[in-house]
Amino acid sequence: MIILGLTGSIGMGKSTAARMMRRLGLPVHDADRVVHRLLGRGGGAVGAVGAVFGPDILTGGRVDRQKLGARVFTDGAALKRLEGILHPLVRAAEHQFLAQAARRRVRAVALDIPLLFETGGERRVDATLVVTAPPFVQRSRVLARPGMSGEKFSAILKRQVPDREKCRRADFVVRTGLGKGPALRDLKRIITAVRGRTGTHWPPRHPLPFSGTRHAPNRSRY
C-alpha cells in the first residue's frame, strides 16, 4: 500500500485538494478532523486537556476551542503540552485508518497532515504532495476567514516551514492559484503515478513513531 502525505501552508487549498482526492477514489485521513473529534463533546482528549489547562477550558463536555487557542497561541510551552496530549491520539487514529485500508487491499491512501514537514511526518509516507498558491492568493483566502487578522496570520506562518521550502522538499507540487480545473487534472496525474509505486511504510517498522530523520525527496512536479 502506497502512503501519500498531503500538506501545505495555511490558505493554500489543502482541504479542497483532499476533497478532490476523495472524489477521485483515494481514501484520505484528515488529521484536523480527528483533532476536532478528540476535542468535541465526549472526545478522547477532553479529560486530559481539562486536567492540564483547567476546568474553565471545558464547556458542556467539550473543549472550548477559542479559549484553548487563546491559551496556547502565544505560549510555546502550553502548545507543547497540548501537542503531547493530541499527537499520540492522532497517530493512533492514523494507524487505525491505515490498518483498515490495508485489510481492504487499498492500493494507495493519503494522509492529510497540516504540519507534515514541521513534525518529521514525511518519514512515515512513501511520497509527499504540497499544495501551493501565490502569496497574494494565500493572504486573501486566509484573511477572509472569520476571526482572522493580519497579526494572527503572520504568527501562524512563523510556525510553519516556508512554502518555498515545502515545495523544494516535496515529491509532487500542485498549484491551486489557477483554479480547481487545473488542480484536479494535476491530482489525477499524481494519483496515477503514486499507484504505480511500491510502498515501503506499511506495515510500520516501529510502533507509532512520531518524529524522526528526514529523507531527501525526489522533486517531481506537475
Secondary structure, 3 states (H helix, E strand, C coil): CEEEEEECCCCCCHHHHHHHHHHCCCCEEEHHHHHHHHHCCCCCCHHHHHHHHCHHHEECCEECHHHHHHHHCCCHHHHHHHHHHHHHHHHHHHHHHHHHHHHCCCCEEEEECCCCCCCCHHHHCCEEEEEECCHHHHHHHHHCCCCCCHHHHHHHHHCCCCHHHHHHHCCEEEECCCCHHHHHHHHHHHHHHHHCCCCCCCCCCCCCCCCCCCCCCCCCCC
